[in-house]
Amino acid sequence: MTDSPTLAIRRLTLTDFRNYSSLRLATDAQLVALSGANGAGKTNVLEAISLLSPGRGLRGVTFDELARQGGSGGWAIAAEIDAEHGPVSLGTAWSGQPDAGEGGSRQVVVDGEAQRGPGALGDHLRLLWLTPAQDRLFAGPGSDRRRFLDRMVTAFDPEHAARILVFEKVMRERNLLLEDTRPDPAWLGSLEAHMAEAAVAISAARLVGLEALQTHIGEARETSSFPWAEVSVEGEIEALVAAKPAVQVEDEYRRILRDSRGLDRAAGRTLRGPHRSDLEVVHGPKRMAAGQCSTGEQKALLIGLVLAQARAVKAGAGVPPILLLDEVAAHLDRARRKSLLEALAALGSQSWMTGTDAQLFEAMVETGAIFHVEDGRISKAMED
């Protein structure tokens, strides 16, 4: 294990967040485990950390759902971070006021200075997470796999999330405009040009990210306790980007959008583009599509993918991401749990894990921190 992680949360403070009226948690550990009964608030801590990055966090809910019942109506999260270039203080809050709008907008502060938006958080904290809901990733809808892919790419390239937001915003504007009986063709053309530019950037980032991921999967192929995978993205725009210069692909996608206006108007949505792409994963040793594998095999594949992505981020950015692993050890045998903890320690950054039984993390008693969570309170569960 490294003596000093390159990226770590040293102090986490929550106010009126989920079931926490007030929480102040400090740790110097690289591996942090939270144990306790279901519903105690373990995942809420991981969710709070996930909100120190752009987006809606690991559960993807609206901000009003995060406020504690019986609280002020709003919530706040703050953290002291050991980052690549030294300590930094990050904070985000939601007021819960009616003028916050649908779902609400949130405030973001970096080192005491208000920021224009949550994108600033991505400059300081890179996160990857794995939750029980993702156990159904390979058998579920393509939209889930696409979001999983884009979160992985964002950890490697923080600007990726902003590109997706731009594309989705302009796409919604185009869809609304198509509802008009006689939409302004010049305005439509302008929107489609913006969509094409963003679509090519999104697709290129996905291809670069997957190439890096596959490289690091290959490097650990013979040594990892988790099965290696073959990963690719199935998408019309990604295929074009892989075969042609970006300028040509932009022109082609603009033409596709122009020619599809009638179909898109009838469908009430944009039928072609990077928002329709899908992540394809194959279980390497078995040469089988991940969706056809057993539940246990799919879980092992997911863990292997997240570990490989963390190594890819470390190699590309120089700093490995913080990992948030919810109930990750529940279905692993003793040997694989030990291998997982060793792999996390080798990464060099901090990992936060949850489990119902503290004994799941017994292998890290001497080197990590294990906390007990009960009804919005946290205490040390095992001493070194």
C-alpha positions in Angstrom: 0.0 0.0 0.0 1.2 3.5 -0.7 2.0 5.7 2.3 0.1 8.7 1.1 -2.8 8.5 -1.4 -2.6 11.1 -4.2 -6.3 11.7 -4.0 -8.3 11.4 -0.8 -11.1 12.9 1.2 -9.8 13.8 4.7 -12.9 15.3 6.2 -16.5 15.0 5.1 -19.3 17.2 6.5 -23.0 16.7 5.8 -25.9 18.9 6.8 -29.6 17.8 6.4 -28.5 15.3 3.8 -30.7 12.1 3.6 -30.9 10.7 7.1 -28.0 12.8 8.4 -28.9 16.0 10.3 -25.2 16.7 10.9 -22.2 14.5 10.2 -18.5 15.2 10.4 -16.3 12.3 9.4 -12.5 12.5 9.4 -10.1 9.8 8.2 -6.5 9.4 7.1 -7.1 6.0 5.6 -6.7 4.9 2.0 -9.3 2.2 2.3 -12.5 3.2 4.1 -15.3 0.7 4.9 -18.8 1.6 6.2 -20.6 -1.3 7.8 -24.2 -1.5 9.2 -27.7 -2.7 8.7 -29.6 -2.0 5.5 -31.1 1.5 5.7 -28.6 2.7 8.3 -27.2 5.4 5.9 -24.1 3.7 4.4 -24.9 4.4 0.8 -26.0 7.9 1.7 -22.4 8.7 2.6 -21.2 7.4 -0.8 -23.9 9.4 -2.5 -22.9 12.6 -0.8 -19.3 12.1 -2.0 -20.5 11.4 -5.5 -22.2 14.8 -5.5 -18.8 16.4 -5.2 -18.6 15.8 -8.9 -20.7 17.1 -11.8 -24.1 15.5 -12.3 -26.7 14.1 -10.0 -24.6 11.6 -8.1 -24.7 7.8 -8.0 -28.5 7.5 -7.6 -29.3 10.2 -10.1 -32.3 11.6 -8.2 -33.6 15.1 -8.1 -32.0 17.4 -5.5 -35.2 17.8 -3.4 -35.1 14.0 -2.7 -31.8 14.4 -1.0 -33.1 16.7 1.7 -33.6 15.2 5.2 -37.2 14.8 6.2 -38.0 17.3 9.0 -34.9 19.3 8.1 -34.5 22.8 6.6 -35.7 21.7 3.2 -32.2 22.0 1.7 -28.9 20.2 2.2 -25.2 20.8 2.1 -22.0 18.8 1.6 -18.4 19.9 2.2 -15.1 18.1 2.1 -11.4 18.7 2.6 -9.5 16.9 -0.2 -5.9 15.9 -0.6 -5.7 16.6 -4.4 -3.0 16.4 -7.0 -1.8 20.0 -6.4 -2.4 20.1 -2.7 -5.3 20.4 -0.3 -8.6 21.9 -1.6 -11.9 22.5 0.0 -15.0 21.6 -2.0 -18.6 22.3 -1.1 -22.0 22.0 -2.8 -25.5 22.8 -1.4 -29.1 23.1 -2.5 -31.3 25.6 -0.9 -34.7 23.9 -1.4 -36.3 27.3 -2.2 -39.1 27.5 -4.7 -37.1 29.7 -7.1 -34.6 27.0 -7.5 -36.7 25.6 -10.3 -37.7 22.1 -11.3 -35.3 19.7 -9.6 -33.4 22.8 -8.4 -29.9 24.1 -9.2 -27.2 23.8 -6.6 -24.4 26.1 -5.4 -20.8 25.0 -5.7 -17.8 26.4 -3.8 -14.1 25.7 -4.2 -11.8 27.0 -1.6 -14.4 29.4 -0.4 -15.1 30.9 -3.8 -18.5 30.5 -5.5 -18.4 28.8 -8.9 -20.6 29.2 -11.9 -21.6 25.6 -11.9 -20.8 22.0 -10.8 -18.4 21.6 -13.7 -15.7 23.2 -11.6 -15.8 20.1 -9.3 -14.4 17.9 -12.0 -11.2 19.9 -12.0 -10.4 18.7 -8.5 -12.1 15.3 -7.9 -12.3 12.3 -10.2 -14.7 9.6 -9.1 -15.8 6.1 -10.2 -18.6 4.2 -8.5 -20.2 0.8 -8.5 -23.6 0.1 -7.0 -25.9 -2.9 -6.6 -28.2 -1.4 -9.2 -25.4 -1.8 -11.8 -25.5 -5.6 -11.2 -28.2 -5.6 -13.9 -26.2 -3.4 -16.2 -25.6 -6.0 -18.9 -29.1 -7.3 -19.0 -30.8 -3.9 -18.7 -31.6 -1.2 -21.3 -28.8 0.3 -23.4 -29.3 3.7 -21.8 -27.9 2.3 -18.5 -24.8 1.0 -20.2 -24.4 4.3 -22.1 -24.5 6.2 -18.8 -22.0 3.8 -17.3 -19.7 4.3 -20.3 -20.0 8.1 -20.1 -19.2 8.1 -16.4 -16.1 6.1 -17.1 -15.0 8.4 -19.9 -15.7 11.5 -17.7 -13.3 10.2 -15.0 -10.7 10.1 -17.8 -11.8 13.3 -19.5 -13.7 15.7 -17.2 -15.0 17.8 -20.1 -16.9 14.8 -21.5 -19.9 15.4 -19.1 -20.1 19.0 -20.3 -20.2 17.9 -24.0 -23.1 15.6 -23.2 -25.0 18.3 -21.5 -24.6 20.6 -24.4 -25.7 17.9 -26.9 -28.8 17.0 -24.9 -29.8 20.7 -24.3 -29.5 21.5 -28.0 -31.3 18.3 -29.0 -34.2 19.2 -26.7 -34.4 22.6 -28.4 -34.4 21.0 -31.8 -37.2 18.5 -30.7 -39.3 21.4 -29.5 -38.7 23.4 -32.7 -39.8 20.4 -34.8 -43.2 20.5 -33.1 -43.9 23.8 -34.8 -46.0 23.6 -38.0 -43.4 25.6 -39.9 -40.1 25.7 -38.0 -37.5 28.2 -39.0 -35.1 26.2 -41.2 -32.2 28.6 -40.4 -32.6 28.0 -36.7 -33.0 24.3 -37.2 -29.8 24.3 -39.3 -27.9 26.1 -36.5 -29.1 23.7 -33.8 -28.1 20.7 -36.0 -24.7 22.2 -36.5 -24.2 22.5 -32.8 -25.5 19.0 -32.3 -23.1 17.6 -34.9 -20.1 19.3 -33.3 -20.9 18.0 -29.9 -21.8 14.5 -31.2 -18.4 14.1 -32.9 -16.6 15.2 -29.7 -18.6 12.8 -27.6 -18.0 9.9 -29.9 -14.3 10.6 -30.2 -13.9 10.8 -26.4 -15.7 7.5 -26.0 -13.4 5.8 -28.5 -10.3 7.2 -26.9 -11.5 6.2 -23.4 -12.4 2.7 -24.5 -9.0 2.3 -26.2 -7.2 3.3 -23.0 -9.5 1.0 -21.0 -8.8 -2.0 -23.2 -5.1 -1.4 -22.9 -5.2 -1.6 -19.1 -7.5 -4.6 -19.2 -4.9 -6.3 -21.3 -2.1 -5.5 -19.0 -3.8 -7.1 -16.0 -5.2 -10.0 -18.1 -2.9 -12.7 -16.6 -2.7 -11.3 -13.0 -6.1 -10.1 -12.1 -8.5 -12.2 -10.0 -11.4 -10.8 -12.0 -12.2 -11.9 -15.5 -10.9 -9.7 -18.3 -13.3 -8.2 -20.8 -13.4 -7.0 -24.4 -15.2 -3.6 -24.6 -16.5 -1.6 -27.6 -19.2 0.9 -28.3 -21.9 0.2 -30.8 -23.0 3.4 -32.4 -23.5 5.0 -35.7 -21.5 8.2 -35.0 -18.7 6.3 -33.3 -18.4 4.1 -36.3 -18.1 7.2 -38.6 -15.6 8.9 -36.3 -13.4 5.7 -36.3 -13.4 5.7 -40.1 -13.4 9.4 -41.3 -12.0 12.8 -40.3 -14.1 14.7 -37.7 -15.1 17.5 -40.2 -16.5 15.0 -42.6 -18.5 13.2 -39.8 -19.9 16.6 -38.7 -21.1 17.2 -42.2 -22.6 13.8 -42.5 -24.4 14.0 -39.2 -25.8 17.4 -40.1 -27.2 15.8 -43.3 -28.6 12.9 -41.3 -30.4 15.3 -39.0 -31.7 17.4 -41.8 -33.0 14.3 -43.7 -34.6 12.9 -40.5 -36.6 15.9 -39.5 -39.9 14.4 -40.7 -39.3 11.1 -38.9 -38.1 12.9 -35.7 -41.1 15.1 -35.7 -43.4 12.1 -36.0 -41.6 10.2 -33.2 -41.3 13.3 -31.0 -37.6 12.7 -30.4 -34.3 12.5 -32.3 -33.9 9.0 -33.6 -30.2 9.0 -34.6 -27.1 10.1 -32.8 -24.6 9.4 -29.9 -27.5 9.3 -27.5 -28.5 5.9 -29.0 -25.1 4.2 -28.7 -24.6 1.2 -26.5 -21.6 -0.3 -24.6 -20.8 -3.9 -25.6 -18.9 -6.1 -23.2 -17.7 -9.6 -23.8 -16.5 -12.0 -21.0 -13.0 -12.6 -22.4 -12.1 -16.1 -21.0 -15.6 -17.5 -21.9 -16.0 -15.6 -25.2 -19.5 -14.8 -24.1 -21.6 -11.6 -24.2 -21.7 -10.2 -20.7 -25.5 -10.2 -20.8 -25.5 -14.0 -21.2 -23.2 -14.6 -18.2 -24.3 -15.5 -14.7 -25.0 -12.9 -12.1 -21.8 -13.6 -10.3 -19.8 -13.5 -13.5 -21.4 -10.1 -14.4 -20.5 -8.7 -11.0 -16.9 -9.9 -11.4 -16.7 -8.3 -14.9 -18.0 -5.0 -13.5 -15.4 -4.9 -10.8 -12.7 -5.8 -13.3 -13.9 -3.0 -15.6 -13.9 -0.4 -12.8 -10.4 -1.4 -11.6 -9.1 -1.2 -15.2 -10.7 2.2 -15.7 -9.1 3.4 -12.5 -5.7 2.3 -13.8 -6.3 4.0 -17.1 -7.2 7.2 -15.4 -4.1 7.0 -13.3 -1.9 6.5 -16.3 -3.6 9.2 -18.4 -4.2 11.9 -15.8 -1.4 11.0 -13.3 -3.9 10.7 -10.5 -6.1 7.7 -9.9 -9.8 8.4 -9.1 -11.5 7.9 -5.8 -13.6 4.7 -5.9 -17.1 4.4 -4.3 -18.0 0.7 -4.1 -21.5 0.1 -2.6 -22.0 -3.5 -1.3 -19.1 -4.6 -3.4 -17.9 -7.5 -1.2 -21.3 -9.1 -0.5 -21.1 -11.8 -3.2 -17.3 -12.3 -3.3 -15.6 -15.2 -1.6 -12.8 -14.7 0.9 -10.0 -15.0 -1.7 -11.6 -12.5 -4.1 -12.3 -10.0 -1.3 -8.6 -10.1 -0.4 -7.7 -9.7 -4.0 -10.0 -6.7 -4.4 -8.5 -5.0 -1.3 -5.0 -5.6 -2.6 -5.9 -4.2 -6.0 -7.5 -1.1 -4.4 -4.4 -0.5 -2.2 -2.2 -0.8 -5.3 -4.1 2.0 -7.1 -2.8 4.6 -4.6 -6.0 6.7 -4.2 -8.8 6.3 -1.7 -11.6 3.8 -1.9 -14.9 3.9 0.0 -16.8 0.7 0.5 -20.0 -0.4 2.2 -21.2 -3.8 3.6 -23.7 -5.1 6.1 -21.0 -7.0 8.0 -17.7 -5.5 9.2 -16.1 -8.9 8.9 -16.3 -8.6 5.1 -13.4 -6.1 5.5 -11.4 -8.0 8.1 -8.3 -8.1 5.8 -8.0 -4.3 6.1 -8.3 -3.9 9.9 -4.6 -3.1 10.3 -4.3 -0.8 7.2 -7.7 0.7 6.6 -10.5 2.3 8.6 -13.8 0.5 9.3 -16.7 2.5 10.6 -20.1 1.4 12.0 -23.1 3.2 10.7 -26.4 3.3 12.6 -29.3 5.6 12.1 -27.4 8.6 10.8 -24.5 8.2 13.2 -21.0 6.9 12.5 -18.4 5.4 14.9 -15.2 3.5 14.6 -16.1 -0.2 14.2 -12.7 -1.9 14.4 -9.4 -0.5 15.8 -6.0 -1.1 14.3 
